[in-house]
Amino acid sequence: MLKFFNRINNFIRNLLLDDVDKDYGRPLPYHRKFGSVERQKNDIKQKRVKEREEQSRGF
């Protein structure tokens, strides 16, 4: 009985999630900018500007 349910489960997963196991070949669209050097540099610059602003305010 368990084998039967596993077969049904695999069949349905293969039908609905056919493209999940395929290799996309490049970074996923929502991860494209995740590791870009320009973004990292910009984030560091923004962080430094904010820190300077906070330090220059004083008490």
C-alpha angles and dihedrals in degrees: 000000000000091000089053093053091046090053092049090047092050092047093052092044091051091050097047101031101037096133097045095087095044119108110246093204096220137037114301114261094250092049099046097101094034097096102024115136093221092057092048091050091047092049091051091049092050091048092051092048090051092048092050090049092052093046094048093054094070122194 
